């Protein structure tokens, strides 16, 4: 969350600095970022992995914004769900022994058709 003109009058939004969110975005764009297909909430120096509409585990930094290196270390330690594994569990054994590769190929094909 960031304090902007649009959130200026929202209760509880004072003190949110867009720099905190920007640092998390930089981490997400960094090579090797382990997070994929998940939603994060950023409130000041607290970064939370969301589990559907529920908050999951979070990490809270010191007084200043995170660095990419600090966030990599902290977030790597958090347990994360794998949305692809969850999708594979939903379709059961219907994809065979190469389920993950098959599912990725299906998603790629759908995205190519949509583009």
N, C-alpha and C positions, 0 to 999 in steps of 0.2 A: 504494500500500500504506500501511497505517496501523498503528501499534502500538496494539493494543486488548487487552482481556482474553483474547480468543480467540487472539491471536497472541503473547501474552506469552512463551510457552515455545518459540516457533519460532526456530531458529537464524538469525541475521542480521537479525532484525526490530527490534532495538533502535535507537532514534534516529529512527524514522519518526513524523512528526507529522501527525495528521489535518488540520491547517491547510493543509498542502501540497496534499492532495487536494481540500479544500474550495475552494481558490483556482482549481484547474483546473475544477472543477464550475461555479464562477461564470463563468469564461471561456466554457465550453460553452453556458451559458444566456444569454450576452450577445448582443444583436442583432448580426447580421452575422458570427457565428462561422463560419469557412469549413469546419469539420469536420462531416461528415455520414456516418453509416453506417460509422464506423470505431471501433476499440477503441484506447484509450490506456492506457499503464502509467505510473504515477506513483510514483517512488521518491525521496523527499526532494525536491530541486529539479530532478531530471531527469524530463522528460516525453518518452515514446517513443510514436511511432505504431506500432502493430502491423500486420504484414502477414500475415494469417492467424494462425498460431501462432508466427510468427517476429517478432522485434523489427525494426522498420524504423529510420528516422532518429529522432534524439532531440535535444532541447535541454536544456541544464543551466543553471540560474540561479545567481545569486550565493549568498551565505550565507542570505538570508531567503526567505520564500515569494514566489512570483510575484505581481505585480499583474495585473489583467486586461489593461491596456494593454501591459505587457511581454510577456505570453504571446501576445497577438495579434500583436505584431511578430515575435517569434521563431518562432511556429508558421506564420505566413503565409509565411515564407521557406522552409519545408521543402517538398520535393516530396510530393504526396499522390496516392494513387490515387483514382479515382472509381468507387465500387461500381456506380453506375448505368451508366456506360460499359462496365464489365466485363460486366454482365448483358446489355447490348445486344450486345456482341461474341459472347456465348454463343449468342444466338438468331439471329445473322447478319442477313441482309437480310430476314428473315421479317416484320419490322414495317414495312417500307417506309421512305420518306424522312422521315417524321415519327416515327421510332423512339423517341426519348426521350420525346416527349409521349404516344405510344401506351403505352409501358411504364409511365409514371407514372399514366396513366388506369387501366391494368389493376391496378396495385398499389392505387390508391385504391378501386377497385371491390371488390377482395378484402378490403381492410380494412373497408369499409362492410358487406359481407356478414358478416364475422366479428364485428362489433360488435353 
